[in-house]
Amino acid sequence: MPRRKNKSRKATSQAAPKCNPPVPEAASLGSTVAADLNALKTDLEEARLLSATYQAEIAGKDNELARLTELFEKTRRHLIQLQLNVTSLRDERHRLANGAMEADALERKLEAVTAERDRLRQQLLSRDIWHG
């Protein structure tokens, strides 16, 4: 039985009209009720203004969030590009280092071959056959 009562309460509360019921003239209500009604109307208007203010602030925060999200995405793309550039520069640095090491090795080899040639030339010149 309690379940039926809950269901009927839900149906009654959902069927209640959502619009404001007509308000009788303040003069026919009495001075206390009329003052309370005016206070409620004032409170309702203040609540509407406050709601409008909050809606504007929320819209501003949404715009700010959109700007921050865009800035974050742009920064993320730039960081990815920076990482790619750093990787490319490292590869180039390794290629240049390898080239420098090869050039150094070839220079040492050339010095060794030049020294060997000079030594052999000295040996040839020092033989008596060539002198005469």
LINHUMO-V266329 format. One line per field, one symbol per residue. phi: phi as a letter, one per 40 degrees, with the letter a starting at -180 (. if undefined). psi: psi as a letter, one per 40 degrees, with the letter a starting at -180 (. if undefined). burial: b if it has 9 or more other ideal C-beta (glycine too) atoms within 8 Angstrom, else e. Layout:
phi=???
psi=???
burial=???
//
This chain:
phi=.cccccccccccccccccccccbcdcccchccccccccccccccccccccccccccccccccccccccccccccccccccccccccccccccccccccccccccccccccccccccccccccccccccccci
psi=ddddddddddddddehieihihhiiddedidddddddddddddddddddddddddddddddddddddddddddddddddddddddddddddddddddddddddddddddddddddddddddddddeiddee.
burial=eeeeeeeeeeeeeeeeeeeeeeeeeeeebeeeebeebbeeeeeeeeeeeeeeeeeeeeeeeeeeeeeeeeeeeeeeeeeeeeeeeeeeeeeeeeeeeeeeeeeeeeeeeeeeeeeeeeeeeeeeeeeeeeee
//
